[in-house]
Amino acid sequence: METVEVDGLRIAYQRAGQGPALVLFHGAGEDSRIWRPQLEGLSDEFTVYAWDAPGCGQSDDPDPEMSAAELGAITAGFLRAAVPAKPHLLGLSWGSMVVLELYRGDPGLPASLVLASAYAGWAGSLPPEEVERRHAQVEAEIDQPPEKFIDEWLPTLFTDKADPAVVAEASRIMADVRPAGLRALLSASGRADYRPVLPTISIPTLLLYGADDQRSPLHVAHELHRQIPGSKLAVIPDVGHVVHLEAPDAFNTEVRTFLHGIAG
């Protein structure tokens, strides 16, 4: 792991490979280890960076009442400190909200966006009652031992066809979630609505989803596709929300093809 200091916080990250910079932003309750198949599979022609978000992995805990703007500023500070100019950004699930918040505040910073299993924020993509249900669920889980709620989350992240070893790997990573991290991420993003940002996106954007995603269903994907000018939508069949783990080869191929198209 490498580290940089941003706004008084130590932000940890992994780096692998050489080539154009591709930065990976993980989902809530995870850390950079969740990107193992991408750090291994895409580093043959990209410099792949995977951060530990504030409060996750080996990064410091932020203010528990962190705002979306503060998260965006930390993200921009991390990119400026650790990553060459104009990187490609890839955010999955909650990480897609991080990317959209970064773009809202710093649209000139990234070269392209990959939004995987993405939302326009929960409030921008889901019915109000579902937003409140999810918010209350995470709020209730923050101070519980992770083993009490991980087994409830896993069936919503994977299909029943997923490799048990991959599911077990994700479970081990999620077992290290910290209350401080969940509390800050919920504060920053729990009721976020990025619908106003979508039509302003003017850089190449790939939307990448699993066909059987329970948490961010395909109607969410199609709405983002409709709202983001010139965006591309790729759907990988028979996989769920953590598509990068359940179908890593197909996921990496879609990302690679998209980035090659930009370079071409």
Secondary structure, DSSP 8 states (H G I E B T S, - for coil): -EEEEETTEEEEEEEE-SSSEEEEE--TT--GGGGHHHHHHSTTTSEEEEE--TTSTTS----TT--HHHHHHHHHHHHHHHS-SS-EEEEETHHHHHHHHHHHH-TTS-SEEEEES--S-HHHHS-HHHHHHHHHHHHHHTTS-GGGTHHHHHHHHS-TTS-HHHHHHHHHHHTT--HHHHHHHHHHHTT---TTTGGG--S-EEEEEETT-SSS-HHHHHHHHHHSTT-EEEEETT--S-HHHHSHHHHHHHHHHHHHHHH-
